[in-house]
Structures are given as C-alpha cells and as structure tokens.
Amino acid sequence: MTSQKIPRPEHPRPQFRRERWQNLNGVWAFEIDQSRSGESRGLQQPSARYGGSILVPFCPESELSGVGHKDFLYGVWYKRRITVRPEALTGRVVLHFGAVDHTCTVFVNGQRVGKHVGGYVSFSFEITPFLTAGENDLTAFATDDVRDPMVPRGKQSEEYASHGCDYTRTTGIWQTVWLEWTPRTYIESVRYFPDPRTGTLVIQGELRGRGDFSAVASYEGKEVGSARMENASGSFTLSLSLSELHLWEVGQGRLYDLRLTFGDDAVDSYFALRSIEFDGYRFLLNGKSVFQRLVLDQGFYPDGIYTSPTDDALLRDVRLSMAMGFNGARLHQKVFEERFLYHCDREGYLVWGEYGNWGLDHSRPESVYGILPEWIEEVKRDCNHPSVIGWCPFNETWDQAGRKQFDPLLSLVYRATRAVDPTRPCIDTSGNFHVETDVFDLHDYEQNPEVLRARYAPFAEGGDLYDAHRNRQTYTPGKPVFISEYGGIRWSEGNALEGWGYGDAPKTKEEFLARLKGLTDALLDHPRFFGFCYTQLTDIEQEQNGLYTDRRVPKFDPAAVRAILSRPAAIEKE
C-alpha cells in the first residue's frame, strides 16, 4: 500500500474540541486472525510483525481500506507506532476510537489497556501510564460475528453475499482514531439544556479536579453571554443567559459557539436554541407545527461501506436530501458518526437517532446486554445535538424462530432512554411491535395511492387507526402517529433484474413520479399524521429503490421530487 495523505483528517468531535490532538488515521499494520489466537501468539507485543497493511479508518471489507476482504472476518489486528514527547506525560494522553465493530481490546507497548463492547459508538482510554517518552506501540484487536444472536449487526449480511436488504459487512475500525492531550484537571463531559422561551442555556457536567469553570457563548463572533463558577469540582450545574435569541429551525442551523474553560483545560463547543414537543397529533418545533418530511438514510457508501470517503461526502448527503424536499431523516439501523450530526446541526436538518438492532435475538431476555449498554452510550454521546429530535433503539422486532419478542426488553430500553434523556420522544420499536412508546409509527409499503388513502381515511375522521399488526400492538387514542416507512418504489438505472424494491417497478419515470405523488399526497393530506419517511435516499448494492444511485447521482429531477414532497401538509395548517 503506498503512502498518502491522512484520510478523514478533520476533527471527529466538532462539539467537544480541544486544540491539542493528533489524528492517527492512515496506514497501520494489519493481520487477519480467524482463530482469535493472536494474543496467545504475541501479536500484541511491539516486536510482532504483521503480514499486511490497511488504510484506517476504512474497514477491511471496503475497497478504500486497500484490503477488500469480503468474506467473514472473526478477528483482526491493527498496529502502529506513535512518538510521545516527555512533556506530554505530565498531563493526560487519551486514545480515542470513533467506532470499532464489534469488540475491541487495546494494548499499548504490549500491555492491555482496556476493552470496549459494541460496534457503533465512540470510546476512549487514558493511556498515560502505559507510555514512555519516545516511540510507543499501539495495538488494537477487534472481534466480530454477525451470526451471533447477541451481537447487533444492523444491515450487515449474515450470509456470505449481500441479499435482500442486508449488505456488505463492516469489521474492526471504521471511524477516526485520534490522540488527545488534557491537563490533570479537566472537563470530562457536559450536557446542554437550551430554553428559547427564557433565552438561557443550562449546562450540566462532570469535572475532574478542582478549579474555576467558565462558559462564554458567542454568535457569529459576538459574545452574547457568559457564566462562571469558582472553585468548582465534580458534578455541576450552571445557567447562562443570552443577550440575543437566534432560533434553530428547519433549514436554518443558527448555532452558537461556546468556549468552556476549567483550570488549564479548554474545550470549544456549540449549541442551539430550539424546543420540541407534541401537541396532540402535532409535532412542534419552537411552538410551530412542522411536518417531518423524512427520508430513510442507511449511511452506506460503495467504496467505504459504513465509512464516508470524505467529510464533504457527509455534508453532501444532507444537502442531496434537502434538494429533494426532505427536511430530515431516519438514520436507519446504524449509529452515524458525530461529523454527520454536526452537518445536520449546521444545516437545520431533523434526524431520529437509531440503533442497528437487527441480528440481536430480542426474543431472549439476555439480549438486553447486547443493546442497552451501548445504546445508553449513544444517547449520552449525541444528546447535545439540536438536529436529533427523537430516539429509536429498535426497528421491526420480528419473531425469532417462532418466538415472540420479549416485551419487557423493549419496555426497559424505552424507560432507560427516557431516564437518560427526558427532553426527546422515544419510539420503542419502529413499525412493530410496540410495547411502550411516545410515538405510534407504522410501516406501509402499499404501492396503490388510492388504497393507501382509503386505508387511513377512517382515522382522519375520528375512527380507528388501520394497523396490519393490531393483533400484536394496541394504539392509544390521541398518541402522535406517522408513517415512518413508505414508498420504496423500485427503479434501477442499470439492469432492473439485478435489483429489487417494493412492488412492481413503474415502466417510465413519469409513472414513478405519479406514484410518488399519489402516495405522498395521501400522507400530506391526512390531518392526524405529523410526518412520513420515504424509503430511501440512495440505492445500496442490490436494493434499488433510492432516489439517488449509490454514487449519489439523481435518478429523477430533484426539483420535480421537491415539488411533490414540500407542499404544505394538512396538519401544518391547523
């Protein structure tokens, strides 16, 4: 593998940035360990030599990694050298991983540092005690098995090849790896509670050590508020009043910059002023009814699989969606990286934070250990992003080998989500089978617009809500409702026989747009639906029902699609 510029060089956590950091992406030594015997063979030792190399942060299944291994991978090793200056050891050195699928054990200079379980969320270890001045050896060992019923795989194929709506697998490191230097007295975490009605920001957090803490807010370079605590330590709460109010709205990010200092530690961050709530059937953003025009975004890339090739490509996906008339997305069966959420925050783009629960056997009580720990990590990691307007830990919890879902599992995860973040609604399981939820959503891939309209007409007039799974779930009158998957209309730009979508494919693009308009009108005209989610933004391998190809080429005139999706909804007129 030839040397090249560092891929994905941007800071991976725009909402919690320190000046002293080092991106560790690039070429690492790499070794496949299908027997998982590498530790016994000493692969964690600095003297170990690996047989190959890989371009981090791209997974070994991807072409961008330089490996392109498409078969199952049960164990993979990564190794590289770093140089540490003596003065760096007077503070803390923290090693961060954006995400490693699925279980990752980290070694420094042959010594075990720590272990993280879960393939989607960021984690870190302080490695100062393991370092010496000069050269040091970093090693990571990742294991994965998408066919293990206790391992959530999302949309990664459990068969050798991609099939249906399951795609190429991701193993090992798939997000940025970086080092960060902090003083011994430092800010560990912060949580933001903005209130546009009072023009205040409440900051809660955790401090390590003791010192003076301050927060300074600015908007477009102008200071608009500050607050300070002397001799602070441990848990804290601080209220900051703002002299100017700029609301975060759809299409208008309007972010405030925030500078946090604690002793010698300094963190650059940002926040936004916005409120979300439900008023009956209506979703309110800053007190105004907003119809959620969402698209299903699964975050797959033909060359990088789970990993976007560039930061610009992440932003481009948001803007491509908005160009079609969508104002947000369900981030489906995957926890998206923080850089993507940063772009959503800046663009004023609504998103539901979800989890890749498929593959987890939710009919078994012990499966709680396969989702709850990492899901709570996800909620805590992303709760400060204004673009995230709801949580959804499960999707379509179908029966497993004839066993029904274990209802207390869904209830427990729902209640834990609400306990960690009471400011956002939580859908227990999207589509089916609801147990305890703030929103009752349904998936409906009916392809005949008139049938779809007639199906929900009684509910519009105060009658019962149509539900294909009413024998397994019960709608509570008055609860907010939306159709969180619809459409999925098949259209292949290449050989139509190679791909699939829902229903019979239209014969012409004009027929496609007419069907899209009919289905969408049926939902926009419904006075009790607060939103919809169209399947999907892009094609993914054999699934050919995107509005764009997998290379992000539009299949249809974006202006024509936008005209269909963006007209006022009935519920917005109330």
C-alpha positions, 0 to 999 in steps of 0.5 A: 500500500503506498503512502498518502495523505491522512484520510478523514483528517478533520476533527471527529468531535466538532462539539467537544474540541480541544486544540491539542490532538493528533489524528492517527488515521492512515496506514497501520499494520494489519493481520487477519486472525480467524482463530482469535489466537493472536494474543496467545501468539504475541501479536500484541507485543511491539516486536510482532510483525504483521503480514499486511497493511490497511488504510484506517479508518476504512474497514477491511471489507471496503475497497478504500481500506486497500484490503477488500476482504469480503468474506467473514472476518472473526478477528483482526489486528491493527498496529502502529507506532506513535512518538510521545514527547516527555512533556506530554506525560505530565498531563493526560494522553487519551486514545480515542476510537470513533467506532470499532465493530464489534469488540475491541481490546487495546494494548499499548507497548504490549500491555492491555489497556482496556476493552470496549463492547459494541460496534457503533459508538465512540470510546476512549482510554487514558493511556498515560501510564502505559507510555514512555517518552519516545516511540510507543506501540499501539495495538488494537484487536477487534472481534466480530460475528454477525451470526451471533444472536447477541451481537447487533449487526444492523444491515450487515449480511449474515450470509456470505453475499449481500441479499435482500436488504442486508449488505456488505459487512463492516469489521474492526475500525471504521471511524477516526482514531485520534490522540488527545492531550488534557491537563490533570484537571479537566472537563470530562463531559457536559450536557446542554439544556437550551430554553428559547422561551427564557433565552438561557442555556443550562449546562450540566457536567462532570469535572475532574479536579478542582478549579474555576469553570467558565462558559462564554457563548458567542454568535457569529463572533459576538459574545452574547453571554457568559457564566462562571463558577469558582472553585468548582469540582465534580458534578455541576450545574450552571445557567447562562443567559443570552443577550440575543435569541437566534432560533434553530429551525428547519433549514436554518442551523443558527448555532452558537459557539461556546468556549468552556474553560476549567483550570488549564483545560479548554474545550470549544463547543456549540449549541442551539436554541430550539424546543420540541414537543407534541401537541396532540397529533402535532409535532412542534418545533419552537411552538410551530407545527412542522411536518417531518418530511423524512427520508430513510438514510442507511449511511452506506457508501460503495467504496467505504461501506459504513465509512464516508470517503470524505467529510464533504461526502457527509455534508453532501448527503444532507444537502442531496436530501434537502434538494429533494424536499426532505427536511430530515431523516431516519438514520436507519439501523446504524449509529452515524458518526458525530461529523454527520450530526454536526452537518445536520446541526449546521444545516437545520436538518431533523434526524431520529437517532437509531440503533442497528438492532437487527441480528440481536435475538430480542426474543431472549431476555439476555439480549438486553446486554447486547443493546442497552449498554451501548445504546445508553452510550449513544444517547449520552454521546449525541444528546447535545445535538439540536438536529436529533429530535427523537430516539429509536433503539429498535426497528421491526422486532420480528419473531425469532424462530417462532418466538415472540419478542420479549416485551419487557426488553423493549419496555426497559430500553424505552424507560432507560432512554427516557431516564437518560434523556427526558427532553426527546420522544422515544419510539420503542420499536419502529413499525412493530411491535410496540410495547411502550412508546411516545410515538405510534409509527407504522410501516406501509409499503402499499404501492396503490395511492388510492388504497393507501388513502382509503386505508387511513381515511377512517382515522382522519375522521375520528375512527380507528387507526388501520394497523396490519399488526393490531393483533400484536400492538394496541394504539392509544387514542390521541398518541402522535402517529406517522408513517415512518416507512413508505414508498420504496418504489423500485427503479434501477438505472442499470439492469432492473433484474439485478435489483429489487424494491417494493412492488412492481417497478413503474415502466417510465419515470413519469409513472414513478413520479405519479406514484410518488405523488399519489402516495405522498399526497395521501400522507400530506393530506391526512390531518392526524399524521405529523410526518412520513419517511420515504424509503430511501435516499440512495440505492445500496448494492442490490436494493434499488429503490433510492432516489439517488444511485449509490454514487449519489447521482439523481435518478429523477429531477430533484426539483420535480421530487421537491415539488411533490414532497414540500407542499404544505401538509394538512396538519401544518395548517391547523 
